[in-house]
Amino acid sequence: MADDMKGKLKETGNRIAENVGHAADWVKDKTGLGPGRAEGSDAGIEGIRQHMEVICSCGTKLGVVDRVEGGAIKLTKGDSPDGQHHFIPMSWVGNVDRHVHLNKNSEEAMREWKSDAQSCVSCGG
């Protein structure tokens, strides 16, 4: 009977340890700190995804990615100070990890962003 109890306790301990590992992996994935997505690693512009925050070189959040449209990033209008969509060229992207990091500060970015993808792409950098 004692051996049976020891076996059940050991099995329960193993299941708990396994589930803790799964929980840690889940948290890393949801926070963007999982393998290949750690802060500081560069996924390139191919790594830009919907709902990623766009951060300026000064550390200010410029907005949130709505989608990539042509050679431009369309920002959601919900985070815009004027309630409109704005577009920024891919050439402004410095690196991409769990955020899109720009090589422009917020003042430059807001002064130079465009209201449509076509004029944004033609403006370059």
N, CA, C and O atoms as CSV, one atom per row, in Angstrom:
chain,resi,resn,atom,element,x,y,z
A,1,MET,N,N,0.815,-1.184,0.000
A,1,MET,CA,C,0.000,0.000,0.000
A,1,MET,C,C,0.864,1.256,0.000
A,1,MET,O,O,0.564,2.203,-0.727
A,2,ALA,N,N,1.921,1.285,0.793
A,2,ALA,CA,C,2.811,2.439,0.851
A,2,ALA,C,C,3.512,2.638,-0.485
A,2,ALA,O,O,3.688,3.770,-0.936
A,3,ASP,N,N,3.916,1.525,-1.126
A,3,ASP,CA,C,4.561,1.627,-2.441
A,3,ASP,C,C,3.588,2.169,-3.484
A,3,ASP,O,O,3.974,2.940,-4.363
A,4,ASP,N,N,2.325,1.762,-3.382
A,4,ASP,CA,C,1.300,2.245,-4.301
A,4,ASP,C,C,1.122,3.761,-4.145
A,4,ASP,O,O,1.000,4.485,-5.133
A,5,MET,N,N,1.109,4.224,-2.910
A,5,MET,CA,C,0.966,5.655,-2.618
A,5,MET,C,C,2.181,6.424,-3.133
A,5,MET,O,O,2.023,7.500,-3.710
A,6,LYS,N,N,3.387,5.896,-2.939
A,6,LYS,CA,C,4.606,6.543,-3.437
A,6,LYS,C,C,4.572,6.663,-4.958
A,6,LYS,O,O,4.971,7.685,-5.515
A,7,GLY,N,N,4.098,5.621,-5.620
A,7,GLY,CA,C,4.009,5.627,-7.075
A,7,GLY,C,C,3.045,6.690,-7.578
A,7,GLY,O,O,3.331,7.386,-8.552
A,8,LYS,N,N,1.896,6.813,-6.909
A,8,LYS,CA,C,0.908,7.817,-7.301
A,8,LYS,C,C,1.437,9.231,-7.057
A,8,LYS,O,O,1.217,10.126,-7.873
A,9,LEU,N,N,2.125,9.430,-5.949
A,9,LEU,CA,C,2.709,10.747,-5.656
A,9,LEU,C,C,3.771,11.123,-6.689
A,9,LEU,O,O,3.839,12.266,-7.141
A,10,LYS,N,N,4.595,10.142,-7.052
A,10,LYS,CA,C,5.633,10.400,-8.047
A,10,LYS,C,C,5.012,10.740,-9.399
A,10,LYS,O,O,5.463,11.660,-10.082
A,11,GLU,N,N,3.983,9.999,-9.780
A,11,GLU,CA,C,3.292,10.252,-11.048
A,11,GLU,C,C,2.659,11.654,-11.045
A,11,GLU,O,O,2.736,12.383,-12.034
A,12,THR,N,N,2.047,12.006,-9.940
A,12,THR,CA,C,1.432,13.329,-9.821
A,12,THR,C,C,2.484,14.423,-9.905
A,12,THR,O,O,2.267,15.439,-10.566
A,13,GLY,N,N,3.603,14.234,-9.255
A,13,GLY,CA,C,4.705,15.211,-9.311
A,13,GLY,C,C,5.238,15.385,-10.725
A,13,GLY,O,O,5.529,16.503,-11.149
A,14,ASN,N,N,5.364,14.281,-11.453
A,14,ASN,CA,C,5.832,14.346,-12.840
A,14,ASN,C,C,4.846,15.108,-13.728
A,14,ASN,O,O,5.258,15.903,-14.573
A,15,ARG,N,N,3.538,14.864,-13.538
A,15,ARG,CA,C,2.529,15.578,-14.328
A,15,ARG,C,C,2.544,17.073,-14.019
A,15,ARG,O,O,2.404,17.900,-14.920
A,16,ILE,N,N,2.712,17.410,-12.761
A,16,ILE,CA,C,2.778,18.828,-12.380
A,16,ILE,C,C,3.984,19.489,-13.039
A,16,ILE,O,O,3.860,20.580,-13.594
A,17,ALA,N,N,5.131,18.855,-12.986
A,17,ALA,CA,C,6.345,19.409,-13.592
A,17,ALA,C,C,6.172,19.589,-15.098
A,17,ALA,O,O,6.609,20.596,-15.655
A,18,GLU,N,N,5.545,18.632,-15.754
A,18,GLU,CA,C,5.317,18.726,-17.191
A,18,GLU,C,C,4.378,19.889,-17.514
A,18,GLU,O,O,4.615,20.641,-18.460
A,19,ASN,N,N,3.322,20.031,-16.732
A,19,ASN,CA,C,2.366,21.114,-16.975
A,19,ASN,C,C,2.964,22.490,-16.682
A,19,ASN,O,O,2.607,23.465,-17.344
A,20,VAL,N,N,3.847,22.585,-15.724
A,20,VAL,CA,C,4.540,23.847,-15.457
A,20,VAL,C,C,5.383,24.233,-16.670
A,20,VAL,O,O,5.431,25.402,-17.052
A,21,GLY,N,N,6.042,23.254,-17.269
A,21,GLY,CA,C,6.817,23.518,-18.487
A,21,GLY,C,C,5.941,24.012,-19.621
A,21,GLY,O,O,6.312,24.943,-20.336
A,22,HIS,N,N,4.772,23.391,-19.792
A,22,HIS,CA,C,3.834,23.838,-20.829
A,22,HIS,C,C,3.347,25.257,-20.546
A,22,HIS,O,O,3.235,26.070,-21.464
A,23,ALA,N,N,3.061,25.554,-19.295
A,23,ALA,CA,C,2.589,26.897,-18.922
A,23,ALA,C,C,3.665,27.944,-19.196
A,23,ALA,O,O,3.359,29.035,-19.678
A,24,ALA,N,N,4.911,27.622,-18.896
A,24,ALA,CA,C,6.006,28.562,-19.150
A,24,ALA,C,C,6.154,28.819,-20.645
A,24,ALA,O,O,6.370,29.959,-21.057
A,25,ASP,N,N,6.041,27.776,-21.459
A,25,ASP,CA,C,6.118,27.942,-22.913
A,25,ASP,C,C,4.970,28.796,-23.422
A,25,ASP,O,O,5.162,29.637,-24.301
A,26,TRP,N,N,3.776,28.587,-22.877
A,26,TRP,CA,C,2.603,29.369,-23.281
A,26,TRP,C,C,2.811,30.847,-22.971
A,26,TRP,O,O,2.526,31.701,-23.810
A,27,VAL,N,N,3.301,31.151,-21.782
A,27,VAL,CA,C,3.543,32.540,-21.388
A,27,VAL,C,C,4.595,33.178,-22.300
A,27,VAL,O,O,4.429,34.320,-22.728
A,28,LYS,N,N,5.663,32.457,-22.594
A,28,LYS,CA,C,6.697,32.990,-23.485
A,28,LYS,C,C,6.132,33.285,-24.863
A,28,LYS,O,O,6.462,34.305,-25.468
A,29,ASP,N,N,5.284,32.398,-25.358
A,29,ASP,CA,C,4.684,32.608,-26.674
A,29,ASP,C,C,3.763,33.821,-26.665
A,29,ASP,O,O,3.817,34.633,-27.589
A,30,LYS,N,N,2.924,33.966,-25.651
A,30,LYS,CA,C,1.958,35.062,-25.596
A,30,LYS,C,C,2.610,36.413,-25.347
A,30,LYS,O,O,2.074,37.440,-25.763
A,31,THR,N,N,3.745,36.432,-24.684
A,31,THR,CA,C,4.430,37.704,-24.420
A,31,THR,C,C,5.452,38.030,-25.494
A,31,THR,O,O,6.070,39.094,-25.457
A,32,GLY,N,N,5.637,37.135,-26.447
A,32,GLY,CA,C,6.602,37.383,-27.510
A,32,GLY,C,C,8.030,37.121,-27.102
A,32,GLY,O,O,8.954,37.528,-27.805
A,33,LEU,N,N,8.234,36.459,-25.993
A,33,LEU,CA,C,9.588,36.194,-25.520
A,33,LEU,C,C,10.025,34.762,-25.786
A,33,LEU,O,O,11.027,34.298,-25.242
A,34,GLY,N,N,9.272,34.070,-26.622
A,34,GLY,CA,C,9.606,32.685,-26.948
A,34,GLY,C,C,10.763,32.610,-27.921
A,34,GLY,O,O,11.296,33.642,-28.328
A,35,PRO,N,N,11.159,31.410,-28.302
A,35,PRO,CA,C,12.286,31.214,-29.205
A,35,PRO,C,C,12.101,31.984,-30.512
A,35,PRO,O,O,11.037,31.921,-31.129
A,36,GLY,N,N,13.127,32.702,-30.927
A,36,GLY,CA,C,13.101,33.431,-32.182
A,36,GLY,C,C,12.339,34.741,-32.131
A,36,GLY,O,O,12.301,35.468,-33.123
A,37,ARG,N,N,11.732,35.056,-30.998
A,37,ARG,CA,C,10.941,36.277,-30.908
A,37,ARG,C,C,11.382,37.134,-29.735
A,37,ARG,O,O,10.653,38.034,-29.317
A,38,ALA,N,N,12.535,36.874,-29.211
A,38,ALA,CA,C,13.014,37.618,-28.054
A,38,ALA,C,C,13.257,39.076,-28.416
A,38,ALA,O,O,13.625,39.402,-29.545
A,39,GLU,N,N,13.045,39.930,-27.447
A,39,GLU,CA,C,13.311,41.353,-27.628
A,39,GLU,C,C,14.750,41.510,-28.097
A,39,GLU,O,O,15.674,40.942,-27.514
A,40,GLY,N,N,14.922,42.279,-29.144
A,40,GLY,CA,C,16.260,42.516,-29.656
A,40,GLY,C,C,16.609,41.675,-30.869
A,40,GLY,O,O,17.460,42.085,-31.657
A,41,SER,N,N,15.987,40.509,-31.057
A,41,SER,CA,C,16.265,39.730,-32.254
A,41,SER,C,C,15.518,40.375,-33.418
A,41,SER,O,O,14.450,40.955,-33.225
A,42,ASP,N,N,16.070,40.276,-34.614
A,42,ASP,CA,C,15.470,40.949,-35.758
A,42,ASP,C,C,14.835,39.935,-36.694
A,42,ASP,O,O,15.524,39.113,-37.299
A,43,ALA,N,N,13.504,40.002,-36.807
A,43,ALA,CA,C,12.761,39.113,-37.696
A,43,ALA,C,C,12.670,39.697,-39.099
A,43,ALA,O,O,12.155,39.038,-40.003
A,44,GLY,N,N,13.156,40.918,-39.303
A,44,GLY,CA,C,13.061,41.577,-40.600
A,44,GLY,C,C,11.637,42.010,-40.901
A,44,GLY,O,O,10.712,41.708,-40.147
A,45,ILE,N,N,11.469,42.721,-42.012
A,45,ILE,CA,C,10.140,43.231,-42.330
A,45,ILE,C,C,9.136,42.109,-42.617
A,45,ILE,O,O,7.925,42.320,-42.544
A,46,GLU,N,N,9.643,40.920,-42.941
A,46,GLU,CA,C,8.754,39.780,-43.134
A,46,GLU,C,C,8.078,39.387,-41.823
A,46,GLU,O,O,7.047,38.715,-41.834
A,47,GLY,N,N,8.646,39.799,-40.708
A,47,GLY,CA,C,8.096,39.476,-39.393
A,47,GLY,C,C,7.009,40.429,-38.925
A,47,GLY,O,O,6.462,40.247,-37.838
A,48,ILE,N,N,6.685,41.438,-39.719
A,48,ILE,CA,C,5.654,42.402,-39.318
A,48,ILE,C,C,4.293,41.732,-39.413
A,48,ILE,O,O,3.928,41.170,-40.446
A,49,ARG,N,N,3.549,41.803,-38.313
A,49,ARG,CA,C,2.237,41.166,-38.224
A,49,ARG,C,C,1.195,42.164,-37.718
A,49,ARG,O,O,1.521,43.162,-37.075
A,50,GLN,N,N,-0.043,41.869,-38.021
A,50,GLN,CA,C,-1.160,42.670,-37.549
A,50,GLN,C,C,-1.133,42.749,-36.025
A,50,GLN,O,O,-0.804,41.774,-35.351
A,51,HIS,N,N,-1.475,43.892,-35.502
A,51,HIS,CA,C,-1.582,44.179,-34.066
A,51,HIS,C,C,-0.235,44.383,-33.364
A,51,HIS,O,O,-0.204,44.525,-32.141
A,52,MET,N,N,0.870,44.401,-34.101
A,52,MET,CA,C,2.163,44.695,-33.473
A,52,MET,C,C,2.237,46.194,-33.175
A,52,MET,O,O,1.760,47.009,-33.963
A,53,GLU,N,N,2.824,46.548,-32.058
A,53,GLU,CA,C,3.040,47.956,-31.744
A,53,GLU,C,C,4.201,48.495,-32.566
A,53,GLU,O,O,5.187,47.797,-32.800
A,54,VAL,N,N,4.074,49.746,-33.000
A,54,VAL,CA,C,5.118,50.423,-33.758
A,54,VAL,C,C,5.751,51.455,-32.828
A,54,VAL,O,O,5.082,52.368,-32.344
A,55,ILE,N,N,7.049,51.293,-32.591
A,55,ILE,CA,C,7.773,52.114,-31.623
A,55,ILE,C,C,8.802,52.978,-32.347
A,55,ILE,O,O,9.588,52.478,-33.151
A,56,CYS,N,N,8.790,54.277,-32.056
A,56,CYS,CA,C,9.741,55.209,-32.677
A,56,CYS,C,C,11.104,55.108,-32.008
A,56,CYS,O,O,11.244,54.508,-30.943
A,57,SER,N,N,12.114,55.708,-32.651
A,57,SER,CA,C,13.478,55.641,-32.128
A,57,SER,C,C,13.593,56.309,-30.758
A,57,SER,O,O,14.512,56.002,-29.997
A,58,CYS,N,N,12.677,57.211,-30.440
A,58,CYS,CA,C,12.694,57.893,-29.146
A,58,CYS,C,C,11.988,57.081,-28.058
A,58,CYS,O,O,11.968,57.484,-26.896
A,59,GLY,N,N,11.407,55.935,-28.436
A,59,GLY,CA,C,10.723,55.077,-27.475
A,59,GLY,C,C,9.220,55.302,-27.406
A,59,GLY,O,O,8.529,54.590,-26.676
A,60,THR,N,N,8.703,56.259,-28.137
A,60,THR,CA,C,7.275,56.558,-28.150
A,60,THR,C,C,6.535,55.578,-29.051
A,60,THR,O,O,7.001,55.252,-30.143
A,61,LYS,N,N,5.379,55.111,-28.586
A,61,LYS,CA,C,4.538,54.249,-29.412
A,61,LYS,C,C,3.838,55.126,-30.448
A,61,LYS,O,O,3.092,56.041,-30.100
A,62,LEU,N,N,4.089,54.833,-31.724
A,62,LEU,CA,C,3.467,55.588,-32.804
A,62,LEU,C,C,2.070,55.064,-33.099
A,62,LEU,O,O,1.172,55.840,-33.424
A,63,GLY,N,N,1.883,53.772,-32.989
A,63,GLY,CA,C,0.593,53.166,-33.292
A,63,GLY,C,C,0.684,51.663,-33.313
A,63,GLY,O,O,1.604,51.068,-32.751
A,64,VAL,N,N,-0.293,51.048,-33.976
A,64,VAL,CA,C,-0.397,49.599,-34.062
A,64,VAL,C,C,-0.594,49.228,-35.531
A,64,VAL,O,O,-1.326,49.899,-36.258
A,65,VAL,N,N,0.062,48.161,-35.952
A,65,VAL,CA,C,-0.045,47.708,-37.338
A,65,VAL,C,C,-1.463,47.218,-37.614
A,65,VAL,O,O,-1.978,46.340,-36.923
A,66,ASP,N,N,-2.079,47.801,-38.633
A,66,ASP,CA,C,-3.351,47.293,-39.141
A,66,ASP,C,C,-3.028,46.192,-40.148
A,66,ASP,O,O,-3.530,45.073,-40.053
A,67,ARG,N,N,-2.171,46.541,-41.120
A,67,ARG,CA,C,-1.691,45.540,-42.089
A,67,ARG,C,C,-0.571,46.158,-42.914
A,67,ARG,O,O,-0.346,47.368,-42.882
A,68,VAL,N,N,0.121,45.305,-43.646
A,68,VAL,CA,C,1.117,45.765,-44.610
A,68,VAL,C,C,0.387,45.896,-45.935
A,68,VAL,O,O,-0.307,44.978,-46.372
A,69,GLU,N,N,0.552,47.045,-46.564
A,69,GLU,CA,C,-0.136,47.324,-47.823
A,69,GLU,C,C,0.901,47.809,-48.823
A,69,GLU,O,O,1.369,48.945,-48.747
A,70,GLY,N,N,1.254,46.941,-49.758
A,70,GLY,CA,C,2.304,47.285,-50.712
A,70,GLY,C,C,3.622,47.398,-49.964
A,70,GLY,O,O,4.012,46.481,-49.242
A,71,GLY,N,N,4.295,48.505,-50.134
A,71,GLY,CA,C,5.556,48.736,-49.441
A,71,GLY,C,C,5.403,49.633,-48.238
A,71,GLY,O,O,6.350,50.306,-47.831
A,72,ALA,N,N,4.194,49.647,-47.657
A,72,ALA,CA,C,3.931,50.535,-46.524
A,72,ALA,C,C,3.224,49.783,-45.399
A,72,ALA,O,O,2.588,48.752,-45.616
A,73,ILE,N,N,3.351,50.324,-44.206
A,73,ILE,CA,C,2.647,49.804,-43.040
A,73,ILE,C,C,1.461,50.714,-42.779
A,73,ILE,O,O,1.617,51.922,-42.605
A,74,LYS,N,N,0.279,50.126,-42.753
A,74,LYS,CA,C,-0.936,50.867,-42.435
A,74,LYS,C,C,-1.163,50.745,-40.935
A,74,LYS,O,O,-1.233,49.639,-40.398
A,75,LEU,N,N,-1.278,51.881,-40.263
A,75,LEU,CA,C,-1.510,51.905,-38.822
A,75,LEU,C,C,-3.007,51.952,-38.538
A,75,LEU,O,O,-3.769,52.536,-39.308
A,76,THR,N,N,-3.424,51.344,-37.444
A,76,THR,CA,C,-4.842,51.372,-37.077
A,76,THR,C,C,-5.262,52.796,-36.764
A,76,THR,O,O,-4.469,53.593,-36.261
A,77,LYS,N,N,-6.508,53.110,-37.064
A,77,LYS,CA,C,-6.986,54.460,-36.786
A,77,LYS,C,C,-7.358,54.634,-35.316
A,77,LYS,O,O,-7.452,55.763,-34.833
A,78,GLY,N,N,-7.566,53.546,-34.608
A,78,GLY,CA,C,-7.926,53.622,-33.193
A,78,GLY,C,C,-6.842,54.230,-32.323
A,78,GLY,O,O,-7.142,54.831,-31.291
A,79,ASP,N,N,-5.587,54.084,-32.723
A,79,ASP,CA,C,-4.466,54.639,-31.951
A,79,ASP,C,C,-3.989,55.974,-32.505
A,79,ASP,O,O,-3.013,56.543,-32.015
A,80,SER,N,N,-4.672,56.469,-33.521
A,80,SER,CA,C,-4.255,57.707,-34.168
A,80,SER,C,C,-4.835,58.920,-33.436
A,80,SER,O,O,-5.986,58.888,-33.001
A,81,PRO,N,N,-4.047,59.983,-33.300
A,81,PRO,CA,C,-4.561,61.168,-32.610
A,81,PRO,C,C,-5.726,61.830,-33.346
A,81,PRO,O,O,-6.531,62.524,-32.725
A,82,ASP,N,N,-5.826,61.624,-34.665
A,82,ASP,CA,C,-6.925,62.229,-35.429
A,82,ASP,C,C,-7.969,61.209,-35.873
A,82,ASP,O,O,-8.876,61.544,-36.635
A,83,GLY,N,N,-7.850,59.968,-35.403
A,83,GLY,CA,C,-8.828,58.947,-35.726
A,83,GLY,C,C,-8.780,58.456,-37.170
A,83,GLY,O,O,-9.747,57.867,-37.653
A,84,GLN,N,N,-7.677,58.688,-37.855
A,84,GLN,CA,C,-7.530,58.287,-39.252
A,84,GLN,C,C,-6.412,57.257,-39.387
A,84,GLN,O,O,-5.524,57.166,-38.540
A,85,HIS,N,N,-6.477,56.483,-40.472
A,85,HIS,CA,C,-5.370,55.585,-40.795
A,85,HIS,C,C,-4.200,56.425,-41.286
A,85,HIS,O,O,-4.392,57.442,-41.954
A,86,HIS,N,N,-2.994,55.997,-40.952
A,86,HIS,CA,C,-1.780,56.628,-41.463
A,86,HIS,C,C,-0.870,55.529,-41.984
A,86,HIS,O,O,-0.918,54.393,-41.513
A,87,PHE,N,N,-0.039,55.877,-42.957
A,87,PHE,CA,C,0.868,54.929,-43.583
A,87,PHE,C,C,2.302,55.395,-43.393
A,87,PHE,O,O,2.607,56.585,-43.472
A,88,ILE,N,N,3.169,54.432,-43.143
A,88,ILE,CA,C,4.597,54.726,-43.032
A,88,ILE,C,C,5.359,53.765,-43.946
A,88,ILE,O,O,4.987,52.598,-44.069
A,89,PRO,N,N,6.423,54.255,-44.587
A,89,PRO,CA,C,7.168,53.379,-45.508
A,89,PRO,C,C,8.002,52.341,-44.759
A,89,PRO,O,O,8.447,52.567,-43.633
A,90,MET,N,N,8.199,51.214,-45.405
A,90,MET,CA,C,9.023,50.141,-44.838
A,90,MET,C,C,10.455,50.614,-44.592
A,90,MET,O,O,11.146,50.072,-43.729
A,91,SER,N,N,10.903,51.613,-45.339
A,91,SER,CA,C,12.278,52.092,-45.185
A,91,SER,C,C,12.513,52.708,-43.806
A,91,SER,O,O,13.663,52.894,-43.408
A,92,TRP,N,N,11.458,53.022,-43.081
A,92,TRP,CA,C,11.605,53.562,-41.726
A,92,TRP,C,C,11.856,52.471,-40.696
A,92,TRP,O,O,12.243,52.773,-39.567
A,93,VAL,N,N,11.647,51.217,-41.057
A,93,VAL,CA,C,11.776,50.118,-40.096
A,93,VAL,C,C,13.246,49.840,-39.830
A,93,VAL,O,O,14.010,49.538,-40.747
A,94,GLY,N,N,13.630,49.946,-38.565
A,94,GLY,CA,C,14.994,49.638,-38.153
A,94,GLY,C,C,15.162,48.159,-37.875
A,94,GLY,O,O,16.100,47.529,-38.364
A,95,ASN,N,N,14.243,47.600,-37.082
A,95,ASN,CA,C,14.233,46.169,-36.814
A,95,ASN,C,C,12.859,45.758,-36.313
A,95,ASN,O,O,12.037,46.586,-35.922
A,96,VAL,N,N,12.641,44.447,-36.340
A,96,VAL,CA,C,11.362,43.883,-35.932
A,96,VAL,C,C,11.631,42.741,-34.961
A,96,VAL,O,O,12.350,41.795,-35.282
A,97,ASP,N,N,11.054,42.839,-33.784
A,97,ASP,CA,C,11.067,41.718,-32.845
A,97,ASP,C,C,9.607,41.498,-32.469
A,97,ASP,O,O,8.815,41.146,-33.343
A,98,ARG,N,N,9.223,41.685,-31.240
A,98,ARG,CA,C,7.793,41.618,-30.933
A,98,ARG,C,C,7.122,42.955,-31.182
A,98,ARG,O,O,5.902,43.074,-31.067
A,99,HIS,N,N,7.917,43.964,-31.524
A,99,HIS,CA,C,7.452,45.289,-31.935
A,99,HIS,C,C,8.108,45.640,-33.264
A,99,HIS,O,O,9.091,45.020,-33.669
A,100,VAL,N,N,7.554,46.635,-33.928
A,100,VAL,CA,C,8.184,47.210,-35.110
A,100,VAL,C,C,8.903,48.465,-34.627
A,100,VAL,O,O,8.264,49.406,-34.154
A,101,HIS,N,N,10.228,48.483,-34.745
A,101,HIS,CA,C,11.029,49.607,-34.275
A,101,HIS,C,C,11.429,50.473,-35.472
A,101,HIS,O,O,11.991,49.980,-36.451
A,102,LEU,N,N,11.132,51.761,-35.376
A,102,LEU,CA,C,11.433,52.681,-36.464
A,102,LEU,C,C,12.765,53.383,-36.243
A,102,LEU,O,O,13.253,53.480,-35.117
A,103,ASN,N,N,13.347,53.873,-37.342
A,103,ASN,CA,C,14.583,54.646,-37.254
A,103,ASN,C,C,14.285,56.145,-37.308
A,103,ASN,O,O,15.168,56.942,-37.625
A,104,LYS,N,N,13.051,56.529,-37.000
A,104,LYS,CA,C,12.628,57.933,-36.921
A,104,LYS,C,C,12.034,58.176,-35.551
A,104,LYS,O,O,11.439,57.281,-34.951
A,105,ASN,N,N,12.199,59.410,-35.052
A,105,ASN,CA,C,11.550,59.734,-33.783
A,105,ASN,C,C,10.073,60.062,-34.039
A,105,ASN,O,O,9.658,60.186,-35.191
A,106,SER,N,N,9.300,60.198,-32.995
A,106,SER,CA,C,7.849,60.369,-33.146
A,106,SER,C,C,7.481,61.667,-33.851
A,106,SER,O,O,6.529,61.697,-34.630
A,107,GLU,N,N,8.217,62.731,-33.591
A,107,GLU,CA,C,7.914,64.007,-34.251
A,107,GLU,C,C,8.115,63.901,-35.761
A,107,GLU,O,O,7.264,64.333,-36.538
A,108,GLU,N,N,9.246,63.324,-36.170
A,108,GLU,CA,C,9.503,63.134,-37.605
A,108,GLU,C,C,8.443,62.232,-38.231
A,108,GLU,O,O,7.915,62.530,-39.302
A,109,ALA,N,N,8.137,61.133,-37.557
A,109,ALA,CA,C,7.196,60.162,-38.102
A,109,ALA,C,C,5.815,60.771,-38.297
A,109,ALA,O,O,5.202,60.583,-39.348
A,110,MET,N,N,5.317,61.494,-37.305
A,110,MET,CA,C,3.988,62.084,-37.429
A,110,MET,C,C,3.965,63.223,-38.454
A,110,MET,O,O,2.943,63.465,-39.096
A,111,ARG,N,N,5.055,63.892,-38.598
A,111,ARG,CA,C,5.142,64.973,-39.589
A,111,ARG,C,C,5.165,64.407,-41.010
A,111,ARG,O,O,4.638,65.021,-41.937
A,112,GLU,N,N,5.786,63.220,-41.177
A,112,GLU,CA,C,6.014,62.676,-42.510
A,112,GLU,C,C,5.104,61.510,-42.902
A,112,GLU,O,O,5.156,61.071,-44.051
A,113,TRP,N,N,4.264,60.986,-41.982
A,113,TRP,CA,C,3.409,59.876,-42.374
A,113,TRP,C,C,2.406,60.339,-43.409
A,113,TRP,O,O,2.148,61.536,-43.539
A,114,LYS,N,N,1.840,59.399,-44.144
A,114,LYS,CA,C,0.950,59.721,-45.266
A,114,LYS,C,C,-0.444,59.151,-45.011
A,114,LYS,O,O,-0.641,58.300,-44.144
A,115,SER,N,N,-1.408,59.649,-45.798
A,115,SER,CA,C,-2.789,59.199,-45.629
A,115,SER,C,C,-3.160,58.054,-46.571
A,115,SER,O,O,-4.262,57.512,-46.482
A,116,ASP,N,N,-2.239,57.677,-47.483
A,116,ASP,CA,C,-2.511,56.540,-48.366
A,116,ASP,C,C,-1.196,55.824,-48.678
A,116,ASP,O,O,-0.114,56.408,-48.611
A,117,ALA,N,N,-1.324,54.567,-49.015
A,117,ALA,CA,C,-0.145,53.723,-49.238
A,117,ALA,C,C,0.659,54.170,-50.436
A,117,ALA,O,O,1.889,54.165,-50.385
A,118,GLN,N,N,0.005,54.555,-51.507
A,118,GLN,CA,C,0.716,54.929,-52.740
A,118,GLN,C,C,1.648,56.117,-52.528
A,118,GLN,O,O,2.812,56.069,-52.926
A,119,SER,N,N,1.153,57.172,-51.909
A,119,SER,CA,C,2.025,58.340,-51.684
A,119,SER,C,C,3.091,58.025,-50.652
A,119,SER,O,O,4.169,58.620,-50.669
A,120,CYS,N,N,2.804,57.111,-49.768
A,120,CYS,CA,C,3.779,56.708,-48.746
A,120,CYS,C,C,4.943,55.980,-49.393
A,120,CYS,O,O,6.099,56.262,-49.077
A,121,VAL,N,N,4.659,55.053,-50.290
A,121,VAL,CA,C,5.690,54.273,-50.947
A,121,VAL,C,C,6.562,55.181,-51.826
A,121,VAL,O,O,7.781,55.019,-51.887
A,122,SER,N,N,5.924,56.123,-52.494
A,122,SER,CA,C,6.677,57.016,-53.384
A,122,SER,C,C,7.517,58.028,-52.618
A,122,SER,O,O,8.460,58.597,-53.167
A,123,CYS,N,N,7.173,58.260,-51.322
A,123,CYS,CA,C,7.954,59.234,-50.541
A,123,CYS,C,C,9.284,58.660,-50.098
A,123,CYS,O,O,10.195,59.412,-49.751
A,124,GLY,N,N,9.417,57.332,-50.102
A,124,GLY,CA,C,10.688,56.701,-49.738
A,124,GLY,C,C,10.971,56.773,-48.263
A,124,GLY,O,O,10.195,56.275,-47.447
A,125,GLY,N,N,12.072,57.386,-47.919
A,125,GLY,CA,C,12.464,57.297,-46.554
A,125,GLY,C,C,12.706,58.541,-45.865
A,125,GLY,O,O,13.048,58.536,-44.683
